[in-house]
Amino acid sequence: ISEVTFEHCIFRHLSGSGVYITSGGVPTIKYCDFYDINGCGVFSHAASQGEISYSTISHISCGICCAGLSPWSQIIKIDHVTIYDIDVRMAEQPGTWSGYGIATVTYPAGTVYITNSIIQKSYRTGLKIDSGWQVYNDYNCWYDHLWGSVENGEVGVHGLDDIDPLLADPENRDFRLLTDSPCIGAASDGSNLGANQEVISKITDKREVS
């Protein structure tokens, strides 16, 4: 299948990636919820292009390749996504790309657009940029990453670096913004950063994958 779309889905309690796109795939992921996954939330392997938007990825742990998002794609767009708690502390041998909110991979290098998103609490960096990649990264909030927000890049002119997004109760997967959150109205179009409450409320008519 070259083109595949996931909308209004939950991916949970998985040993392996929530969605793994093989070579040539063109994924569109929207209004989806990924949590409690031993691997990557979304792993896009050599896909020609793809997009993930208005989705949440949280409580990702262990695994040889463990990241919220790991694109190996020519072009991938990440927009209005909330990523929370990417942890490799329990892994016996965490891999090279483990513990990152978003991790690009050198082979093959591509282009990634990251906008209007919240990336919080990674055991390594929020964003790992490998050599050869072209990354557009702006209008995002980066917070609570052990090795810093971005490796081999910048947070962007309009990015919020090491600023608490003030999520309601992220440990219990409540990613609504508190009323005094700096992410309110901070998106490129004046809307809120991340998968805000309006979006999260749409993840109600969904199919569970576990």
C-alpha positions as CSV (number, residue, x, y, z in Angstrom):
1,I,0.0,0.0,0.0
2,S,1.6,3.3,-1.1
3,E,-0.9,5.6,0.6
4,V,-2.3,4.9,4.0
5,T,-4.4,7.1,6.4
6,F,-5.0,6.6,10.1
7,E,-7.6,8.9,11.7
8,H,-9.3,8.7,15.1
9,C,-7.3,5.7,16.3
10,I,-5.7,4.7,19.6
11,F,-2.4,2.6,19.5
12,R,-1.6,1.4,23.0
13,H,0.3,-1.4,25.0
14,L,2.4,-2.4,22.0
15,S,5.8,-4.2,21.8
16,G,7.1,-2.4,18.8
17,S,6.2,0.8,16.9
18,G,2.6,2.1,16.9
19,V,2.8,2.7,13.2
20,Y,5.7,1.4,11.1
21,I,5.7,2.7,7.5
22,T,7.9,0.7,5.1
23,S,9.8,1.9,2.0
24,G,7.6,3.9,-0.4
25,G,4.7,4.5,2.0
26,V,2.9,7.8,2.1
27,P,1.4,7.9,5.6
28,T,-1.2,10.4,6.8
29,I,-1.9,10.3,10.6
30,K,-4.4,12.6,12.1
31,Y,-6.4,12.7,15.4
32,C,-4.6,9.7,16.8
33,D,-3.3,8.7,20.2
34,F,-0.2,6.6,20.8
35,Y,0.8,5.6,24.3
36,D,2.5,2.9,26.4
37,I,4.6,1.6,23.4
38,N,7.9,-0.3,23.6
39,G,9.5,1.2,20.5
40,C,8.7,4.2,18.4
41,G,5.3,5.9,18.4
42,V,5.6,6.4,14.6
43,F,8.5,5.0,12.6
44,S,8.6,6.0,8.9
45,H,11.2,4.0,7.1
46,A,12.3,5.5,3.7
47,A,8.8,6.7,3.0
48,S,8.5,9.2,0.1
49,Q,6.5,11.7,2.1
50,G,4.1,11.8,5.0
51,E,2.3,13.9,7.6
52,I,1.3,13.5,11.2
53,S,-0.9,16.1,12.8
54,Y,-3.3,16.8,15.7
55,S,-2.1,13.7,17.5
56,T,-0.6,12.7,20.9
57,I,2.4,10.4,21.5
58,S,3.2,9.6,25.2
59,H,4.8,7.1,27.5
60,I,7.2,5.5,25.0
61,S,9.9,3.3,26.6
62,C,12.8,1.0,26.1
63,G,13.5,-0.5,22.7
64,I,16.5,-0.6,20.4
65,C,15.0,2.3,18.5
66,C,12.8,4.3,20.9
67,A,11.5,7.8,20.0
68,G,8.2,9.5,19.8
69,L,8.7,10.0,16.1
70,S,11.5,8.6,14.0
71,P,11.4,9.7,10.3
72,W,13.6,8.0,7.7
73,S,11.7,9.9,5.0
74,Q,12.4,12.2,2.1
75,I,9.7,14.6,3.3
76,I,7.7,14.5,6.5
77,K,5.5,17.1,8.2
78,I,4.8,17.2,11.9
79,D,2.2,19.7,13.0
80,H,0.1,20.2,16.1
81,V,1.5,17.1,17.8
82,T,2.0,16.6,21.6
83,I,4.9,14.3,22.6
84,Y,5.4,13.5,26.2
85,D,7.7,11.1,28.2
86,I,10.2,9.3,26.0
87,D,12.2,7.1,28.4
88,V,15.0,4.6,28.0
89,R,16.1,4.2,31.6
90,M,14.6,0.7,31.8
91,A,16.3,-0.5,28.6
92,E,19.3,-2.8,29.0
93,Q,20.9,-1.6,25.8
94,P,19.2,1.6,24.6
95,G,19.9,2.1,20.9
96,T,21.5,5.1,19.1
97,W,18.1,6.6,18.4
98,S,16.5,5.9,21.8
99,G,15.2,8.4,24.2
100,Y,14.5,11.3,21.8
101,G,11.2,13.1,21.3
102,I,11.9,13.2,17.5
103,A,15.0,11.5,16.0
104,T,16.0,11.8,12.4
105,V,18.2,9.1,11.0
106,T,21.2,9.6,8.7
107,Y,20.3,7.0,6.2
108,P,18.6,8.1,4.1
109,A,18.6,11.8,4.9
110,G,15.5,13.9,4.1
111,T,13.5,16.9,5.0
112,V,11.3,17.3,8.1
113,Y,9.0,20.2,9.0
114,I,8.1,20.5,12.7
115,T,5.6,23.2,13.6
116,N,3.0,24.1,16.3
117,S,3.9,21.2,18.5
118,I,4.8,20.5,22.2
119,I,7.6,18.1,22.9
120,Q,8.2,17.5,26.7
121,K,10.2,15.1,28.8
122,S,12.7,13.1,26.8
123,Y,15.5,11.1,28.4
124,R,17.9,12.5,25.8
125,T,17.2,15.5,23.6
126,G,13.8,16.7,22.3
127,L,15.0,16.6,18.7
128,K,18.0,14.8,17.3
129,I,19.1,16.0,13.8
130,D,21.5,13.7,12.0
131,S,23.8,14.9,9.2
132,G,22.4,15.7,5.8
133,W,18.9,16.4,7.1
134,Q,17.1,19.7,6.3
135,V,14.9,20.6,9.3
136,Y,12.4,23.4,9.5
137,N,11.7,23.8,13.2
138,D,9.7,26.7,14.5
139,Y,6.6,27.6,16.6
140,N,7.2,24.6,18.9
141,C,7.5,24.3,22.7
142,W,10.5,22.3,24.1
143,Y,10.7,21.4,27.8
144,D,12.3,19.1,30.2
145,H,14.8,17.2,28.0
146,L,17.8,15.8,29.8
147,W,20.3,16.6,27.1
148,G,18.7,19.8,25.9
149,S,16.0,20.7,23.4
150,V,17.7,20.3,20.0
151,E,20.8,18.4,19.0
152,N,22.6,19.9,16.0
153,G,20.0,22.6,15.4
154,E,18.0,25.5,16.8
155,V,14.5,25.8,18.4
156,G,13.5,28.5,15.8
157,V,12.9,32.2,16.1
158,H,9.4,31.7,17.5
159,G,10.2,28.5,19.5
160,L,9.7,28.3,23.2
161,D,12.9,26.8,24.6
162,D,12.9,25.1,28.0
163,I,9.6,26.7,28.9
164,D,6.9,24.7,30.8
165,P,3.8,24.3,28.5
166,L,1.7,23.8,31.6
167,L,-0.2,20.7,30.5
168,A,-3.1,19.9,32.8
169,D,-2.0,16.4,33.9
170,P,0.3,14.8,31.4
171,E,1.3,11.8,33.6
172,N,-2.3,10.7,33.3
173,R,-2.5,11.7,29.6
174,D,-4.5,14.9,30.1
175,F,-2.7,17.2,27.6
176,R,-5.1,20.1,27.8
177,L,-3.4,23.5,28.4
178,L,-3.9,25.3,31.7
179,T,-5.3,28.8,31.4
180,D,-1.9,30.5,31.9
181,S,0.0,28.2,29.5
182,P,2.5,30.0,27.2
183,C,1.4,27.7,24.4
184,I,-2.0,29.4,24.2
185,G,-2.2,31.4,20.9
186,A,1.5,30.7,20.2
187,A,1.0,28.7,17.0
188,S,1.9,30.1,13.6
189,D,-1.8,30.8,12.8
190,G,-2.6,32.1,16.3
191,S,-4.1,28.9,17.6
192,N,-2.7,26.8,20.5
193,L,0.4,24.7,20.3
194,G,0.1,20.9,20.4
195,A,-2.9,18.6,20.2
196,N,-5.2,21.0,22.2
197,Q,-8.5,20.2,23.8
198,E,-10.5,20.8,20.7
199,V,-8.4,18.2,18.9
200,I,-8.2,15.8,21.8
201,S,-12.0,15.8,22.1
202,K,-12.1,14.5,18.5
203,I,-10.3,11.4,19.6
204,T,-13.5,9.9,20.8
205,D,-14.9,8.1,17.8
206,K,-11.9,5.8,17.3
207,R,-10.7,2.2,16.9
208,E,-8.4,0.8,19.5
209,V,-5.3,-1.1,18.4
210,S,-3.6,-3.0,21.1
